[in-house]
Amino acid sequence: MRIKLDCPYDFIDKEFINSLDISEDDPECIIVNPGIDETLGANYFSKYPNLKLIGTPSTGVNHIDDTYVKSKGIPVRSLLFDRDLLENIHASAEFTWIHIMNLVRKFSVSLQHVDKWRDRKNEQSLRSTELHGKTIGIIGLGRIGRKLSFMIPMSKVQH
């Protein structure tokens, strides 16, 4: 099957990538990028008349126009139902942890003021809360919540 890879694949074994029949112009399968700000539909997929399958390396498919692909009879495959594979993917939980740390420690705000970090006005605005001694509650222990709970010392997690 001729495949077009529109998703990031630098984390996939290069030998495996080299074994694929890559086709930019006439793919039968497209692995789309879930990290986009648009919904892929007729404008995108109609350029590929031999398209037989759409894949996405994500659990959600809200970046794919379901109505359009169904009208064309093109199946969409995602990671949603491959639970064994999902158990070995930690990026979503790590990304969630980054957001928790940023919320508490103001990392993104501090990056905007790197050149003036010693300025008294900036120093006051960048003071943040330490997590030491705090309790973090996790609402829901689905795949991401469960993985997140293992990143935090268990004595501080409220389930």
CYANA upper distance limits for C-alpha pairs under 8 A (distance plus 0.5 A):
  1 MET  CA     21 ASP  CA      7.02
  1 MET  CA     27 PRO  CA      8.28
  1 MET  CA     28 GLU  CA      6.64
  1 MET  CA     29 CYS  CA      7.58
  2 ARG  CA     20 LEU  CA      8.19
  2 ARG  CA     21 ASP  CA      5.49
  2 ARG  CA     22 ILE  CA      6.14
  2 ARG  CA     23 SER  CA      6.00
  2 ARG  CA     26 ASP  CA      7.84
  2 ARG  CA     27 PRO  CA      5.33
  2 ARG  CA     28 GLU  CA      5.70
  2 ARG  CA     29 CYS  CA      6.82
  3 ILE  CA     20 LEU  CA      7.70
  3 ILE  CA     21 ASP  CA      6.50
  3 ILE  CA     22 ILE  CA      5.36
  3 ILE  CA     23 SER  CA      5.97
  3 ILE  CA     24 GLU  CA      8.07
  3 ILE  CA     27 PRO  CA      5.53
  3 ILE  CA     28 GLU  CA      6.55
  3 ILE  CA     29 CYS  CA      5.29
  3 ILE  CA     30 ILE  CA      6.19
  3 ILE  CA     31 ILE  CA      7.99
  4 LYS  CA     22 ILE  CA      6.28
  4 LYS  CA     23 SER  CA      5.90
  4 LYS  CA     24 GLU  CA      5.85
  4 LYS  CA     27 PRO  CA      6.12
  4 LYS  CA     28 GLU  CA      8.46
  4 LYS  CA     29 CYS  CA      6.80
  4 LYS  CA     30 ILE  CA      5.20
  4 LYS  CA     31 ILE  CA      6.80
  5 LEU  CA      9 TYR  CA      8.28
  5 LEU  CA     22 ILE  CA      8.10
  5 LEU  CA     30 ILE  CA      6.52
  5 LEU  CA     31 ILE  CA      5.58
  5 LEU  CA     32 VAL  CA      7.22
  6 ASP  CA     30 ILE  CA      7.54
  6 ASP  CA     31 ILE  CA      6.30
  6 ASP  CA     32 VAL  CA      5.40
  6 ASP  CA     33 ASN  CA      6.04
  7 CYS  CA     31 ILE  CA      6.67
  7 CYS  CA     32 VAL  CA      5.71
  7 CYS  CA     33 ASN  CA      4.48
  7 CYS  CA     34 PRO  CA      7.78
  7 CYS  CA     56 THR  CA      8.36
  7 CYS  CA     57 PRO  CA      8.17
  8 PRO  CA     33 ASN  CA      7.45
 10 ASP  CA     14 LYS  CA      8.38
 12 ILE  CA     16 PHE  CA      7.87
 12 ILE  CA     17 ILE  CA      7.65
 13 ASP  CA     17 ILE  CA      7.00
 14 LYS  CA     18 ASN  CA      6.58
 15 GLU  CA     19 SER  CA      6.81
 16 PHE  CA     20 LEU  CA      7.34
 22 ILE  CA     27 PRO  CA      8.17
 23 SER  CA     27 PRO  CA      5.74
 25 ASP  CA     48 TYR  CA      8.06
 26 ASP  CA     48 TYR  CA      6.59
 26 ASP  CA     49 PRO  CA      8.14
 26 ASP  CA     50 ASN  CA      7.22
 26 ASP  CA     51 LEU  CA      8.43
 27 PRO  CA     48 TYR  CA      7.19
 27 PRO  CA     50 ASN  CA      7.11
 27 PRO  CA     51 LEU  CA      6.61
 28 GLU  CA     48 TYR  CA      8.32
 28 GLU  CA     50 ASN  CA      5.83
 28 GLU  CA     51 LEU  CA      4.67
 28 GLU  CA     52 LYS  CA      5.66
 28 GLU  CA     53 LEU  CA      7.00
 29 CYS  CA     51 LEU  CA      6.23
 29 CYS  CA     52 LYS  CA      6.41
 29 CYS  CA     53 LEU  CA      5.19
 29 CYS  CA     54 ILE  CA      6.09
 29 CYS  CA     55 GLY  CA      7.84
 30 ILE  CA     51 LEU  CA      8.06
 30 ILE  CA     53 LEU  CA      7.20
 30 ILE  CA     54 ILE  CA      5.60
 30 ILE  CA     55 GLY  CA      6.66
 31 ILE  CA     54 ILE  CA      6.43
 31 ILE  CA     55 GLY  CA      4.98
 31 ILE  CA     56 THR  CA      5.84
 31 ILE  CA     57 PRO  CA      7.92
 32 VAL  CA     54 ILE  CA      7.73
 32 VAL  CA     55 GLY  CA      6.76
 32 VAL  CA     56 THR  CA      5.79
 32 VAL  CA     57 PRO  CA      8.17
 33 ASN  CA     56 THR  CA      7.11
 33 ASN  CA     57 PRO  CA      7.94
 34 PRO  CA     56 THR  CA      6.95
 34 PRO  CA     57 PRO  CA      7.49
 34 PRO  CA     58 SER  CA      6.94
 34 PRO  CA     61 VAL  CA      8.14
 34 PRO  CA     63 HIS  CA      6.77
 36 ILE  CA     63 HIS  CA      7.76
 37 ASP  CA     63 HIS  CA      8.28
 38 GLU  CA     63 HIS  CA      6.84
 39 THR  CA     62 ASN  CA      7.66
 39 THR  CA     63 HIS  CA      4.88
 39 THR  CA     64 ILE  CA      5.75
 39 THR  CA     65 ASP  CA      6.48
 40 LEU  CA     44 TYR  CA      6.37
 40 LEU  CA     45 PHE  CA      7.76
 40 LEU  CA     63 HIS  CA      6.50
 40 LEU  CA     64 ILE  CA      5.28
 40 LEU  CA     65 ASP  CA      6.22
 41 GLY  CA     45 PHE  CA      6.42
 41 GLY  CA     46 SER  CA      8.44
 41 GLY  CA     64 ILE  CA      6.79
 41 GLY  CA     65 ASP  CA      5.37
 41 GLY  CA     66 ASP  CA      8.50
 41 GLY  CA     68 TYR  CA      6.53
 41 GLY  CA     69 VAL  CA      7.71
 42 ALA  CA     46 SER  CA      5.75
 42 ALA  CA     68 TYR  CA      6.99
 43 ASN  CA     47 LYS  CA      7.97
 45 PHE  CA     51 LEU  CA      8.28
 51 LEU  CA     74 ILE  CA      7.90
 52 LYS  CA     74 ILE  CA      6.05
 52 LYS  CA     75 PRO  CA      7.77
 53 LEU  CA     74 ILE  CA      6.07
 53 LEU  CA     75 PRO  CA      5.89
 53 LEU  CA     76 VAL  CA      6.70
 53 LEU  CA     77 ARG  CA      8.24
 54 ILE  CA     74 ILE  CA      7.51
 54 ILE  CA     75 PRO  CA      6.78
 54 ILE  CA     76 VAL  CA      5.24
 54 ILE  CA     77 ARG  CA      6.79
 55 GLY  CA     76 VAL  CA      6.12
 55 GLY  CA     77 ARG  CA      5.22
 55 GLY  CA     78 SER  CA      6.36
 56 THR  CA     61 VAL  CA      7.83
 56 THR  CA     76 VAL  CA      8.24
 56 THR  CA     77 ARG  CA      6.93
 56 THR  CA     78 SER  CA      5.57
 56 THR  CA     79 LEU  CA      7.85
 57 PRO  CA     78 SER  CA      6.58
 57 PRO  CA     79 LEU  CA      6.64
 58 SER  CA     78 SER  CA      6.29
 58 SER  CA     79 LEU  CA      6.00
 58 SER  CA     80 LEU  CA      7.70
 59 THR  CA     78 SER  CA      6.10
 59 THR  CA     79 LEU  CA      5.35
 59 THR  CA     80 LEU  CA      4.77
 60 GLY  CA     78 SER  CA      7.58
 60 GLY  CA     80 LEU  CA      7.58
 61 VAL  CA     78 SER  CA      7.67
 64 ILE  CA     69 VAL  CA      8.48
 65 ASP  CA     69 VAL  CA      6.94
 66 ASP  CA     70 LYS  CA      6.49
 67 THR  CA     71 SER  CA      6.65
 68 TYR  CA     72 LYS  CA      6.99
 69 VAL  CA     73 GLY  CA      6.67
 69 VAL  CA     74 ILE  CA      5.75
 69 VAL  CA     75 PRO  CA      7.68
 69 VAL  CA     76 VAL  CA      8.44
 70 LYS  CA     74 ILE  CA      6.45
 70 LYS  CA     75 PRO  CA      7.65
 79 LEU  CA     83 ARG  CA      8.31
 79 LEU  CA     85 LEU  CA      8.21
 79 LEU  CA     86 LEU  CA      7.54
 80 LEU  CA     86 LEU  CA      8.39
 82 ASP  CA     86 LEU  CA      6.79
 83 ARG  CA     87 GLU  CA      6.69
 84 ASP  CA     88 ASN  CA      7.64
 85 LEU  CA     89 ILE  CA      7.39
 87 GLU  CA    143 ARG  CA      8.02
 90 HIS  CA     94 GLU  CA      6.71
 90 HIS  CA    147 LYS  CA      7.77
 91 ALA  CA     95 PHE  CA      6.45
 92 SER  CA     96 THR  CA      6.67
 92 SER  CA    144 ILE  CA      7.09
 93 ALA  CA     97 TRP  CA      6.72
 93 ALA  CA    144 ILE  CA      5.55
 93 ALA  CA    145 GLY  CA      7.73
 93 ALA  CA    147 LYS  CA      6.52
 93 ALA  CA    148 LEU  CA      5.91
 94 GLU  CA     98 ILE  CA      6.76
 94 GLU  CA    148 LEU  CA      7.81
 95 PHE  CA     99 HIS  CA      6.93
 96 THR  CA    100 ILE  CA      6.85
 96 THR  CA    148 LEU  CA      8.21
 97 TRP  CA    101 MET  CA      6.68
 97 TRP  CA    148 LEU  CA      7.44
 98 ILE  CA    102 ASN  CA      6.54
 99 HIS  CA    103 LEU  CA      6.52
100 ILE  CA    104 VAL  CA      6.89
101 MET  CA    105 ARG  CA      6.17
101 MET  CA    106 LYS  CA      8.14
101 MET  CA    107 PHE  CA      8.24
102 ASN  CA    106 LYS  CA      5.40
102 ASN  CA    107 PHE  CA      5.60
102 ASN  CA    108 SER  CA      7.04
103 LEU  CA    107 PHE  CA      8.43
104 VAL  CA    128 SER  CA      6.94
104 VAL  CA    129 THR  CA      6.39
104 VAL  CA    130 GLU  CA      7.88
104 VAL  CA    131 LEU  CA      8.09
105 ARG  CA    127 ARG  CA      8.41
105 ARG  CA    128 SER  CA      5.75
105 ARG  CA    129 THR  CA      6.75
105 ARG  CA    130 GLU  CA      7.67
106 LYS  CA    110 SER  CA      6.70
106 LYS  CA    126 LEU  CA      7.29
106 LYS  CA    128 SER  CA      7.20
107 PHE  CA    111 LEU  CA      6.79
108 SER  CA    112 GLN  CA      7.44
109 VAL  CA    113 HIS  CA      7.63
109 VAL  CA    126 LEU  CA      7.94
110 SER  CA    114 VAL  CA      6.82
110 SER  CA    117 TRP  CA      8.18
110 SER  CA    126 LEU  CA      6.84
113 HIS  CA    117 TRP  CA      6.30
113 HIS  CA    122 ASN  CA      7.86
116 LYS  CA    122 ASN  CA      7.50
117 TRP  CA    122 ASN  CA      6.57
117 TRP  CA    123 GLU  CA      6.57
118 ARG  CA    122 ASN  CA      7.62
118 ARG  CA    123 GLU  CA      6.63
119 ASP  CA    123 GLU  CA      6.53
120 ARG  CA    124 GLN  CA      6.78
121 LYS  CA    125 SER  CA      7.02
122 ASN  CA    126 LEU  CA      6.55
123 GLU  CA    127 ARG  CA      6.84
130 GLU  CA    134 LYS  CA      8.43
131 LEU  CA    135 THR  CA      8.48
133 GLY  CA    156 LYS  CA      8.50
134 LYS  CA    156 LYS  CA      7.62
135 THR  CA    156 LYS  CA      5.46
135 THR  CA    157 VAL  CA      6.72
135 THR  CA    158 GLN  CA      7.78
136 ILE  CA    156 LYS  CA      6.84
136 ILE  CA    157 VAL  CA      5.99
136 ILE  CA    158 GLN  CA      7.10
137 GLY  CA    157 VAL  CA      6.31
137 GLY  CA    158 GLN  CA      5.33
137 GLY  CA    159 HIS  CA      7.01
138 ILE  CA    145 GLY  CA      6.95
138 ILE  CA    149 SER  CA      7.88
138 ILE  CA    157 VAL  CA      7.68
138 ILE  CA    158 GLN  CA      6.99
138 ILE  CA    159 HIS  CA      6.47
139 ILE  CA    145 GLY  CA      7.91
139 ILE  CA    159 HIS  CA      7.54
140 GLY  CA    145 GLY  CA      6.45
140 GLY  CA    159 HIS  CA      8.33
141 LEU  CA    145 GLY  CA      4.92
141 LEU  CA    146 ARG  CA      5.24
141 LEU  CA    159 HIS  CA      8.26
142 GLY  CA    146 ARG  CA      6.27
143 ARG  CA    147 LYS  CA      6.82
144 ILE  CA    148 LEU  CA      6.48
145 GLY  CA    149 SER  CA      6.61
146 ARG  CA    150 PHE  CA      7.31
147 LYS  CA    151 MET  CA      7.38
148 LEU  CA    152 ILE  CA      7.35
149 SER  CA    153 PRO  CA      8.31
149 SER  CA    154 MET  CA      7.59
149 SER  CA    157 VAL  CA      7.28
150 PHE  CA    154 MET  CA      7.62
152 ILE  CA    156 LYS  CA      7.62
152 ILE  CA    157 VAL  CA      7.40
153 PRO  CA    157 VAL  CA      7.45
